[in-house]
Amino acid sequence: MSRLTAGHVDASEWDRFLQSVPGGHHLQTSLWAELKRPSGWKSIRLALRQDEVLVAGLQILYREVYGLGRVGYCPRGPVLANDDDQVPALLMQELGELIRSERFRYLAVQPPAIGAPFVALLVANGFRATPLQVAPTATVLIDLARPLETLLGDMRASTRRAVRIGLSSPLVFREGALGDLPAFHSLLVGTGIRRGFSPPPLDYFQRMWALFSQSEAVRLFIVELEGEAVAAELDVALGDTIVSKRAGWSGRHGKFHPNELLIWSAMRWARERGFKYYDMDGLDPELAECLATGLPVPVSMKETHHWFKLGFTCKATKLPDNFELVRVPMLGWAHREVWCQLLDMTRRRSLLKKVGAI
């Protein structure tokens, strides 16, 4: 009979495991933990072995918050290598012991797409579903294994037309390098001004590049017009999936549809190199729910970049909810009566941004 044992795992073995199994995600890698370290986050990993072979685990990022104690979050974890029923149960047991021994006061967990078996265990052990996203609960996931004509055929007609205009325009698509990061960041900042968000500083992306480029896991794609960077996206790859992490547009030359050309060209690039999926890294959960239930999509949603993403496949991929555990009695009351009931999503998100969780 096989034997399950729990313990810690070093960074290199953990990253190799994530690379080799379905459900492995870059947010669980030691590289992502290192990227977050200058912001005050530390990491701890829990692993299960079956006859000495790593079969499951998770990585938690955590920090100390004044007046609260230790808080942590586990995006896209745990990762499971097989469907052995014993594995999730034992991992949940070990996670509970870790929470107690490390004195976590707050922990958020968002399982990966194939982590549904773990959801019931989280609920049974005191975790509560929360609409606050430390990782997206819906995304646009495009299956690249299909023929190019099928990929084009699955697009919204207007998106397909825009792609063809971009392909016949004077725009040029190319792969970027480290020296192109300032141009990419400038495009991202401009997009943030138009949409009302503040992107991380340039040095954040330079650190990301330094870390993930060691394994060629980070890619930069640029669309130019006569040497002018018009649109760009920074992608992170792991296993069979490439994720579009951040994208920016100058707001210029819209008649040539640079954004549609950028995404289509990145998809083709990934497909030619054997990637199975192109992940647009998040979709408005309300929009995803409308699509899942057949409810009409509000006009306001059709004016967002989320609706733009859906032009490339017209399908949403639902992911497990985010779950959170509060372990301080008084804080537990505040969590139920204030955090969940009185604070709107904007204020809750603002509080988490202050500690760097999102």
N, C-alpha and C positions, 0 to 999 in steps of 0.2 A: 504494500500500500504506500502511495506517495505521501511525503511528509511536508507540511507547510510550516515555514519558519519566518518570523518577522525580524526586521532590523533596519539599519541604515544602509545607504549605498553611496559610493563616491560619484562625483560629477560625471566623469568620463563614461563609466558603466551605465549610469542613468540616461545620459544622452544617447548612447548607442541603443539602449532599449527603446526609447521613444522613436528613434529612427526606424526601428524594425517592426513595430506593431501597429495595427489599426487603432486610430484614436489618439496616437501621439501628436502633441501640439507644441508649437514653439514657445507658448506661454508657460509650459511646464519644464523647459530646458534650463540647465544651469547657466546658459548664456543669458537667458532673459533675467534670471535672478541677479547675475552680475551687472546687467544693464541697470537694474533698479537699485543696486547697492549704494551709489552716490546719493540717492534720495533718502537714505536711511533704512532701507529694507534689508533684512537678513533672510536667509532661507534655511529650511529644514526639510529633509526628505525621509519618507517612510517607505520601506519596500517589503514585499513578500517574495519568498523563494519556495519553489516546489522542487524537492530533491536537488537543492543548490542552484537551480535555474531561476532567474528573476522572472516572475510572472505578473506582478502588479505593483503599483506604488503610486505615490503622489508627492508633490512638492508644494510646500506652504511658504508664502512670503509673509514676513511679520515684522513688526516694529513696536516700540514702546511709545505710548501716547500719554502725555502728562494728565494726571487725574483719572485715567481710565485703566491703564495697564497694557498688557500685551494684546495687540489686535493682529489678525492675519487674514489672508485670503488665499484661496486655492483655485485659480482659473483653469478650466479644462482638465480637472482631475477628479477622481483617480483615473489612471490608465490601466486597463486590464488586457492581458495577452490572450486569455481564453475565456470560455463561458462556464468554467467550473463553479458550481453554486457555493462551494466552501470559501472561495477566494474573496468575494465582496464582503461576506459576513465577518471573516477574520480580519480583513482590512479595516472594517468599520470598528471592530473591537479594539484594534491597535490604535486607530485614530482617536477613539475616546480616551484611551490611556495617555496618549500623547498630549491631548488637550489638557488633561488634568495635571500631568507631570510638568508640562511647560507653562502652566498657569495662563492659558489663553482666556481672556475676558470676552473676546468677540472673534468669531471666525466665519467667513463667508466661503461657500464652496459652490462651484458651478461645474457639474460633470460634463464630459465631452458628449458628442453626438451618440456614441455607443455606450454611454454610461447610465442609461435608464435603470438597469438593475440596482444601481446604488442609491437611486432617489428614495425608494421606500425605506431603505435603511437609515438614511439621513433623517427622514420624518419620524421614524420610530425612535430615534435617539435625540429628539428635542430640537432639531433644526426646523426653521419655518421658511416657507417660500417667501421671497421678497421681489417686488418689481424692480428694485434697484439693481442695475447691471454692473457687476465687476467684470463680466464677460458677456458678449451678446447672447441672447436666447433665440435669435433667428438670424439667418444669413442667406445670401445668394450663392449657391454652390453649383458650379457648372461642370458637368461631366465632359472632360476633354477627350475621352476615348472614342467619341462618335466622329463620323466624317465631318469635314469642314462644312459641307453643304447642309448637313443636318443641324450643325451649330448655328449657321446663319438662318436656317428655316425656323428654328425655335425662337428667334428674336421677334420682338414687336416690329411691325412693318416699318415704323418710323425710324427705329434704331438700325435696322438692316439697311435702310436707304441712307442713313447718315454714315454708316461704315463705308458704303460704296462711294459716297461723295469724298470721304476722307482719303480713301485709297487712290482716287483719281486726281486728288488735289496736289499742290506743290509741297504739302507737309511731308516731313521725313521722320521715320521712326528709327531710333537707335538704342542700343544698350549703353547706360551710363557707367561712370566710374566714380571713385572717391572725389575727384576734383569737380564733379558735377553736383555735389551735395548742396553747395550754396545756392545754385540756381534752382534746384528742387525746393529748397527751403523757402526761397523768395516766392515761388509759386504757391506754396502751401500757406504762407503768411497772407498772401493776397486773397486766397480762397477763404481763409479764416475771417478776414475782415468782412467779406461779402456775406458769409453765412453766420457770423456771430460766434465764432469759437477761437480759442487761443491755442495754437499748436506748441509743442515743446520747442525749446531753443535749438539752434543749429548743432551745438555740441552734443546734445542727446542723440541725434542721428549719426554724428561722427563716431560716438562711442558704439552705437548699434552696428555701424559698418565695421569698425575695428574688431568687434566680437564675432559677428556672424559671418564675415567674409573669410575667416580662417577655414571654414568648411564650405565655402561658396554657397552659403544659405541665404545671403541677402543679394537682392538684385535691384537695380535702378533702371527704369525705362523712361525715355524722353521722346517727345514729339517736338520737332523744330520747324521753323519756317525761315529759310535763309540765315541760319545760324542763331536765330532767336528761339530760346526755349519757351514753348507755348503751353505744354502740359507735361506732367511727369508723375510717376508713381513709384513708391518704394515697396518692394515685396520681400517676404520672408518665406523660405521653403523648408519643409520637413517631410520626409517620407515621400508619399505620392501626391502631396498637396502643396500648392503655392498660394500664399495669402497676400492679397493687396492691402498692405497696412495703412498707407497714407498716399493721398493723391492731391495734386494741386493744378490749377489752371490760371493763366494770366488774365482771363476774361477777354482776350483778343482773338480775332480770326475765327469767330464762332461759325461763320458761314462754311468753313471747311470741316467742322465737327472734329476738332482735335481730340476731345475726350473719348468719343466713340472709337476713333482710330487707335488711340492709346490702348484701350482695354482689349480691343480685338487683336491688336498686334501682340500684346502681352500674352493673351490666350494662345495664340499660334506659336509664340516662342516656347511657352511651357509645354504645349502639346508635342512639338517637335523634339523636345528633350525628355519625353517619357513621363511627364507628370500626368496624373489621372484627373485631378481636380484643380479648378481655379476658384478660390474662395474670396468673395468680396468683403469679408470680415465685418459682417453686421448688417441688420435690417431692422427698421422700426417694428417692434413687436406688435403694435396695434395694426399695422399694415399687413404683417404676416398673418394675424388672426383673421382679418377681413378675407384674405385669400383662402385661408383654410376652411372658413365657415360659409363662404359664398356671399358674405355681406357686401353691399356696395362700398366702394372705396371713396371716402370723402374727397371732394375736389381739392381741399387744402393739401392732402397727402400727395396728390398728383403733381404738385409744384415743388417737390423736394428731391434731393439727390437719392433718396431711398427708392422713389418711383423710377428714377433714371436707371438705377441698378437693375431693376426688374425688366427693363427693356431687353436685356441680354438673354433672358430665359423665361420670363413671365411666371416663374415658380419660386416659392420661398421654401427654405429648409428650416424646420423648427428644431430647436435644440432644448435640452433640459433647462428648467428654471434655475435661477440663483437661489441658494438657501443660506440662511444665517443662523448662528447660535450665539446667544448672549448668556454669560455665566455669572453675572453679578446680580443678586436678588433685586436691588433697587433699580439697577440698570435694566433688568428684565422687565420690570413694571414700566419704566420709561420707554423701553422698546415697544411694548404693546400699546401703551396709551398715547405716547407722543410721537415717537419715530414712525410707527406704522399708521397712526390715525390722524395726527395733526400736521406734521411737516409734509409739505408738498414735495414732489420729486426734485424740483429745482434746488430747494434748500438741502435735501438729503444728499444730492449729488455734490453740492458746494461743500458740505462738511467733509465728505470723503476726499474731495480734491485737496482739502487743506492738509490731510495726512498723506496725500500722495497715493491713495489706493486706486484712483482712476485718473 
